[in-house]
Amino acid sequence: MQIIIAGCGKVGAQFARIMSEEGHEIVVIDSSAENLRQLGPGFHGVTVLGIPIDEDVLKQAGIESADGFAAVTPNDNLNMMACQIAKEIFHVPRIFARVQDPVKEQVFYQFGVHTVCPTEMAVQEFRALMMGECSLRTVYLDNTGIDFIYERVREKWTGKLMRDIAVPKDAHLLGVMKDGNLVFFNPSQKLAFDDELVFVKKI
C-alpha cells in the first residue's frame, strides 16, 4: 500500500517504521525537520517537510495516488482538517486520525473519519481493569468495524466450560486469554479465575 502519515512524533514515527518494514510505500509529512530525523537511518520511506493541510505539500507526498492517510499529529484540529482534505479533495479510500480530546471524537465520526483516541482507550481500560469488568477495542477491516470485547472471568464463570458461556447478542466467542496467550474457542476448555473471554462483534 501507498500510505501517507501526517505527523512524526513518537506515534507517527513508530507507525511509519513498522509499516515500512512490512514493505509498504510510506511518506511522512511533518513541519519539523528534527521530528523527521526520529525515523532514523533504517527508514526506507520518503519524508516531506511541510504542513499536512497544504495541498501542494500533500501532492508532493503523493496523495493523489495514496491508498491510505493517517493524521497522527498532537493537534486534533490539524488532524481533522488534514483528513477532510484527504477525503473530500483527494478521495483517499482509507483515512484514520488520532484524536486526543474524546469530546471531539464524535465530530470526526460525523465526517466519516475513523479515529483512535488514546485518552479514551486508556480511561476505559483502566476502569475495566480496576472494576474487573469488560473492556472494548475496535479495529477496522476496510469499511467494516470489529469490536473485540474482553471480559474477565470471575467467580460466576470459574470452572465452567466455554460452551456454557452466554454470548452477547450479535457477538461470537473467539476464545480466551490465558497468561497473555489467546486460546481459540474450544467447547471443552475449562475457564479459570482471571482468564479473559474474548468476544468479537461486527459494528
NUMIPA-997581 format. One record per residue: residue in three letters; x, y, z of N, C-alpha, C in turn; residue number from 0. Coordinates in steps of 0.02 Angstrom, whole numbers, plus 50000, padded with zeros to 5 digits. Example, Ala and Ser with C-alpha at 12.3 -4.5 7.8 and 13.67 -1.06 7.14 Angstrom:
BEGIN
 residuo   n.u   n.v   n.w  ca.u  ca.v  ca.w   c.u   c.v   c.w num
     ALA 50660 49716 50390 50615 49775 50390 50660 49835 50390   0
     SER 50642 49888 50354 50684 49947 50357 50645 50002 50394   1
END
This chain:
BEGIN
 residuo   n.u   n.v   n.w  ca.u  ca.v  ca.w   c.u   c.v   c.w num
     MET 50041 49940 50000 50000 50000 50000 50043 50063 50000   0
     GLN 50017 50116 49972 50049 50181 49974 50014 50222 50029   1
     ILE 50050 50236 50082 50020 50266 50141 50055 50332 50159   2
     ILE 50016 50383 50173 50043 50447 50195 50027 50456 50269   3
     ILE 50078 50473 50307 50070 50484 50379 50085 50557 50394   4
     ALA 50036 50592 50421 50045 50663 50439 50061 50667 50513   5
     GLY 50122 50686 50528 50144 50690 50598 50198 50639 50613   6
     CYS 50254 50663 50638 50311 50619 50651 50334 50625 50723   7
     GLY 50286 50622 50769 50303 50616 50840 50319 50543 50854   8
     LYS 50314 50524 50917 50330 50455 50935 50283 50405 50902   9
     VAL 50218 50422 50900 50169 50377 50869 50180 50373 50794  10
     GLY 50183 50431 50762 50192 50433 50689 50255 50398 50666  11
     ALA 50310 50412 50701 50375 50382 50682 50374 50306 50689  12
     GLN 50346 50282 50745 50343 50210 50756 50297 50176 50705  13
     PHE 50240 50207 50691 50194 50180 50642 50227 50177 50573  14
     ALA 50262 50231 50555 50296 50234 50490 50349 50179 50485  15
     ARG 50389 50170 50537 50441 50118 50535 50411 50048 50527  16
     ILE 50359 50034 50565 50328 49968 50562 50299 49954 50492  17
     MET 50262 50003 50466 50231 49993 50400 50284 49989 50345  18
     SER 50337 50026 50353 50392 50024 50304 50426 49956 50305  19
     GLU 50437 49929 50365 50469 49863 50371 50426 49808 50341  20
     GLU 50360 49819 50340 50315 49770 50311 50312 49775 50235  21
     GLY 50348 49824 50206 50352 49829 50134 50307 49880 50101  22
     HIS 50272 49920 50141 50228 49971 50113 50267 50033 50093  23
     GLU 50241 50070 50045 50271 50133 50024 50247 50188 50071  24
     ILE 50292 50214 50112 50273 50261 50164 50302 50330 50150  25
     VAL 50259 50380 50157 50280 50450 50154 50259 50484 50219  26
     VAL 50306 50517 50252 50291 50550 50316 50297 50626 50306  27
     ILE 50245 50661 50328 50244 50734 50325 50250 50763 50395  28
     ASP 50294 50811 50404 50298 50847 50468 50328 50915 50455  29
     SER 50309 50964 50497 50335 51031 50488 50402 51041 50523  30
     SER 50426 50989 50558 50488 50994 50594 50539 50944 50566  31
     ALA 50596 50970 50543 50649 50926 50518 50677 50882 50574  32
     GLU 50677 50910 50635 50702 50871 50693 50657 50810 50705  33
     ASN 50591 50820 50699 50545 50764 50708 50558 50710 50655  34
     LEU 50568 50731 50594 50579 50682 50540 50643 50641 50551  35
     ARG 50691 50670 50585 50753 50634 50599 50742 50576 50648  36
     GLN 50685 50576 50683 50670 50521 50728 50662 50454 50692  37
     LEU 50648 50458 50627 50637 50397 50588 50701 50355 50584  38
     GLY 50759 50387 50588 50822 50352 50589 50845 50329 50521  39
     PRO 50907 50307 50517 50937 50288 50452 50906 50224 50422  40
     GLY 50872 50184 50463 50843 50122 50437 50776 50131 50403  41
     PHE 50749 50191 50406 50684 50203 50374 50692 50206 50299  42
     HIS 50651 50168 50263 50658 50163 50190 50606 50203 50152  43
     GLY 50566 50242 50188 50515 50282 50154 50540 50351 50135  44
     VAL 50492 50395 50122 50507 50463 50099 50482 50512 50152  45
     THR 50517 50567 50162 50495 50619 50208 50482 50683 50170  46
     VAL 50431 50720 50192 50414 50784 50162 50408 50835 50218  47
     LEU 50445 50889 50212 50444 50942 50262 50389 50992 50244  48
     GLY 50339 50999 50288 50285 51045 50273 50225 51032 50317  49
     ILE 50172 51070 50305 50111 51065 50344 50061 51021 50307  50
     PRO 50030 50972 50340 49988 50923 50305 49920 50948 50283  51
     ILE 49906 51014 50291 49844 51041 50263 49859 51084 50202  52
     ASP 49922 51086 50182 49942 51122 50122 49935 51074 50063  53
     GLU 49892 51090 50016 49879 51044 49960 49941 51030 49919  54
     ASP 49985 51080 49911 50047 51069 49874 50092 51019 49910  55
     VAL 50094 51024 49977 50134 50977 50017 50105 50906 50010  56
     LEU 50039 50901 50012 50006 50836 50006 50018 50806 49937  57
     LYS 50016 50848 49885 50030 50823 49818 50103 50800 49812  58
     GLN 50148 50837 49843 50218 50816 49843 50227 50748 49877  59
     ALA 50184 50735 49927 50187 50671 49962 50154 50615 49923  60
     GLY 50120 50633 49868 50089 50581 49826 50018 50564 49845  61
     ILE 49982 50612 49873 49914 50596 49897 49866 50578 49842  62
     GLU 49880 50600 49781 49834 50587 49725 49830 50513 49708  63
     SER 49880 50474 49729 49878 50402 49717 49883 50361 49781  64
     ALA 49872 50394 49839 49880 50359 49903 49822 50311 49916  65
     ASP 49839 50255 49948 49789 50206 49969 49763 50221 50039  66
     GLY 49804 50256 50079 49784 50270 50148 49816 50334 50173  67
     PHE 49782 50365 50222 49807 50427 50252 49794 50424 50327  68
     ALA 49846 50435 50367 49839 50435 50440 49864 50501 50467  69
     ALA 49821 50537 50502 49839 50600 50533 49852 50588 50608  70
     VAL 49915 50593 50628 49933 50575 50697 49972 50630 50731  71
     THR 49961 50692 50710 49994 50748 50744 49962 50757 50813  72
     PRO 49994 50793 50859 49964 50805 50925 49907 50856 50924  73
     ASN 49892 50885 50867 49842 50937 50861 49778 50908 50829  74
     ASP 49725 50902 50869 49662 50873 50844 49633 50912 50786  75
     ASN 49635 50979 50790 49606 51020 50736 49644 51012 50671  76
     LEU 49711 51008 50676 49752 50997 50617 49738 50929 50586  77
     ASN 49730 50879 50629 49715 50812 50604 49647 50811 50568  78
     MET 49598 50846 50597 49531 50849 50567 49534 50881 50498  79
     MET 49568 50938 50493 49573 50973 50429 49609 50932 50377  80
     ALA 49664 50900 50398 49703 50859 50351 49661 50801 50325  81
     CYS 49623 50770 50370 49581 50713 50349 49525 50735 50302  82
     GLN 49496 50794 50316 49444 50819 50271 49471 50832 50201  83
     ILE 49530 50861 50197 49561 50874 50132 49575 50807 50096  84
     ALA 49603 50759 50132 49619 50695 50102 49556 50659 50078  85
     LYS 49502 50667 50116 49440 50632 50099 49400 50668 50044  86
     GLU 49390 50733 50053 49345 50769 50009 49378 50792 49943  87
     ILE 49442 50810 49946 49475 50836 49886 49512 50781 49848  88
     PHE 49546 50738 49885 49588 50688 49851 49558 50617 49852  89
     HIS 49503 50609 49888 49465 50546 49888 49508 50485 49906  90
     VAL 49549 50493 49957 49589 50437 49982 49541 50387 50014  91
     PRO 49546 50322 49996 49496 50274 50019 49498 50257 50094  92
     ARG 49557 50259 50125 49563 50240 50195 49593 50298 50234  93
     ILE 49554 50325 50281 49577 50384 50318 49566 50372 50393  94
     PHE 49619 50385 50431 49616 50375 50503 49648 50435 50538  95
     ALA 49625 50449 50599 49652 50506 50635 49661 50488 50709  96
     ARG 49714 50516 50737 49724 50513 50809 49690 50575 50838  97
     VAL 49651 50564 50891 49617 50620 50924 49629 50616 50998  98
     GLN 49652 50671 51027 49669 50673 51098 49607 50687 51141  99
     ASP 49563 50730 51117 49505 50751 51156 49445 50707 51139 100
     PRO 49421 50665 51187 49364 50621 51173 49302 50658 51150 101
     VAL 49294 50721 51172 49235 50760 51152 49235 50772 51077 102
     LYS 49294 50778 51047 49298 50792 50975 49291 50729 50933 103
     GLU 49294 50671 50965 49292 50608 50928 49228 50602 50887 104
     GLN 49172 50624 50916 49108 50620 50881 49108 50663 50817 105
     VAL 49143 50719 50820 49147 50763 50761 49182 50726 50704 106
     PHE 49235 50690 50719 49271 50652 50668 49225 50600 50637 107
     TYR 49186 50566 50679 49141 50514 50654 49089 50544 50607 108
     GLN 49065 50603 50623 49015 50635 50580 49042 50649 50510 109
     PHE 49107 50657 50505 49138 50669 50440 49164 50603 50409 110
     GLY 49146 50548 50440 49165 50483 50411 49239 50466 50420 111
     VAL 49270 50493 50472 49341 50480 50485 49347 50433 50544 112
     HIS 49379 50376 50535 49390 50330 50590 49445 50358 50635 113
     THR 49436 50350 50700 49482 50381 50748 49511 50330 50797 114
     VAL 49569 50348 50823 49598 50314 50880 49608 50367 50934 115
     CYS 49576 50357 50991 49580 50406 51045 49617 50374 51104 116
     PRO 49683 50386 51110 49721 50355 51165 49696 50375 51234 117
     THR 49670 50436 51240 49644 50458 51305 49585 50414 51326 118
     GLU 49536 50407 51281 49476 50368 51296 49493 50294 51305 119
     MET 49539 50269 51264 49559 50199 51269 49590 50184 51337 120
     ALA 49634 50230 51359 49668 50220 51423 49619 50223 51481 121
     VAL 49574 50272 51479 49525 50280 51533 49480 50218 51539 122
     GLN 49455 50195 51482 49410 50137 51482 49447 50074 51504 123
     GLU 49509 50067 51483 49547 50008 51501 49563 50008 51576 124
     PHE 49583 50066 51603 49597 50071 51675 49534 50055 51716 125
     ARG 49477 50082 51694 49415 50070 51731 49398 49996 51729 126
     ALA 49404 49965 51669 49387 49894 51663 49432 49851 51707 127
     LEU 49497 49867 51707 49544 49829 51748 49529 49838 51822 128
     MET 49513 49900 51842 49500 49913 51913 49437 49879 51937 129
     MET 49384 49879 51895 49320 49852 51915 49312 49778 51897 130
     GLY 49361 49750 51861 49355 49680 51841 49300 49670 51790 131
     GLU 49286 49722 51750 49233 49719 51701 49263 49709 51631 132
     CYS 49219 49712 51581 49242 49701 51513 49271 49766 51484 133
     SER 49317 49758 51437 49344 49815 51401 49332 49805 51327 134
     LEU 49340 49858 51288 49321 49857 51218 49376 49887 51176 135
     ARG 49393 49853 51121 49440 49881 51073 49411 49871 51004 136
     THR 49417 49922 50962 49388 49920 50895 49442 49923 50843 137
     VAL 49437 49881 50792 49481 49884 50735 49439 49889 50672 138
     TYR 49469 49913 50618 49432 49919 50555 49466 49878 50501 139
     LEU 49426 49837 50466 49448 49799 50409 49413 49828 50349 140
     ASP 49451 49868 50309 49421 49908 50256 49367 49951 50287 141
     ASN 49303 49943 50266 49250 49985 50293 49209 49951 50347 142
     THR 49233 49895 50372 49196 49858 50423 49231 49866 50490 143
     GLY 49192 49887 50540 49219 49892 50608 49208 49828 50647 144
     ILE 49258 49806 50684 49254 49746 50725 49269 49765 50797 145
     ASP 49222 49751 50842 49233 49761 50913 49262 49697 50944 146
     PHE 49317 49704 50980 49343 49649 51020 49325 49665 51093 147
     ILE 49284 49623 51122 49259 49635 51190 49294 49586 51237 148
     TYR 49329 49613 51287 49366 49572 51334 49329 49573 51401 149
     GLU 49312 49515 51427 49277 49511 51491 49312 49462 51536 150
     ARG 49332 49486 51594 49370 49446 51640 49327 49393 51674 151
     VAL 49353 49333 51678 49317 49278 51712 49323 49288 51788 152
     ARG 49267 49290 51821 49266 49295 51894 49231 49233 51923 153
     GLU 49208 49238 51985 49180 49180 52019 49124 49146 51980 154
     LYS 49081 49187 51947 49021 49159 51915 49038 49112 51857 155
     TRP 49097 49120 51827 49115 49078 51770 49173 49031 51785 156
     THR 49205 49038 51840 49263 48996 51856 49242 48923 51858 157
     GLY 49279 48881 51822 49264 48809 51819 49215 48790 51765 158
     LYS 49182 48839 51733 49136 48823 51680 49174 48808 51615 159
     LEU 49139 48777 51568 49167 48764 51502 49147 48820 51455 160
     MET 49187 48829 51402 49173 48882 51353 49103 48875 51324 161
     ARG 49082 48813 51312 49016 48804 51281 48959 48826 51326 162
     ASP 48972 48835 51391 48919 48855 51438 48912 48931 51445 163
     ILE 48955 48969 51410 48955 49042 51418 48900 49073 51375 164
     ALA 48861 49118 51406 48810 49155 51369 48844 49210 51328 165
     VAL 48836 49207 51263 48869 49255 51218 48824 49315 51206 166
     PRO 48852 49376 51211 48811 49436 51199 48778 49434 51130 167
     LYS 48723 49468 51123 48685 49469 51060 48728 49493 51002 168
     ASP 48723 49459 50945 48759 49476 50883 48835 49469 50890 169
     ALA 48859 49435 50942 48931 49425 50952 48949 49352 50946 170
     HIS 49013 49338 50941 49039 49270 50939 49096 49265 50990 171
     LEU 49102 49208 51022 49156 49196 51069 49217 49172 51030 172
     LEU 49268 49216 51026 49329 49199 50989 49373 49151 51027 173
     GLY 49376 49161 51093 49419 49118 51134 49431 49149 51202 174
     VAL 49487 49132 51232 49502 49156 51300 49577 49172 51304 175
     MET 49592 49227 51339 49661 49245 51352 49684 49211 51416 176
     LYS 49736 49169 51411 49764 49135 51470 49838 49153 51475 177
     ASP 49856 49186 51528 49926 49205 51540 49956 49242 51480 178
     GLY 49916 49286 51451 49940 49328 51396 49936 49296 51328 179
     ASN 49911 49234 51323 49906 49199 51259 49834 49186 51242 180
     LEU 49816 49192 51177 49748 49180 51155 49739 49105 51140 181
     VAL 49689 49076 51173 49668 49007 51159 49602 49011 51121 182
     PHE 49601 48988 51058 49541 48993 51018 49485 48950 51047 183
     PHE 49424 48965 51027 49365 48933 51055 49371 48857 51053 184
     ASN 49361 48827 51111 49360 48754 51119 49303 48739 51167 185
     PRO 49251 48705 51143 49192 48694 51186 49208 48663 51254 186
     SER 49260 48621 51257 49275 48586 51319 49330 48620 51361 187
     GLN 49351 48681 51340 49402 48718 51377 49373 48743 51443 188
     LYS 49406 48727 51499 49383 48749 51564 49412 48818 51580 189
     LEU 49371 48861 51609 49391 48929 51624 49417 48935 51695 190
     ALA 49469 48976 51703 49499 48987 51768 49489 49059 51790 191
     PHE 49492 49072 51854 49485 49140 51881 49537 49186 51850 192
     ASP 49515 49243 51827 49557 49295 51796 49576 49281 51724 193
     ASP 49551 49226 51693 49555 49221 51620 49515 49278 51591 194
     GLU 49527 49294 51527 49487 49346 51494 49453 49316 51432 195
     LEU 49387 49317 51431 49350 49296 51373 49356 49349 51319 196
     VAL 49361 49328 51256 49367 49374 51200 49308 49363 51153 197
     PHE 49263 49413 51149 49207 49410 51103 49221 49456 51044 198
     VAL 49195 49439 50986 49200 49483 50927 49130 49499 50903 199
     LYS 49123 49563 50879 49057 49585 50856 49067 49636 50801 200
     LYS 49031 49627 50746 49035 49674 50690 48992 49735 50706 201
     ILE 49018 49796 50693 48979 49857 50708 48959 49892 50643 202
END
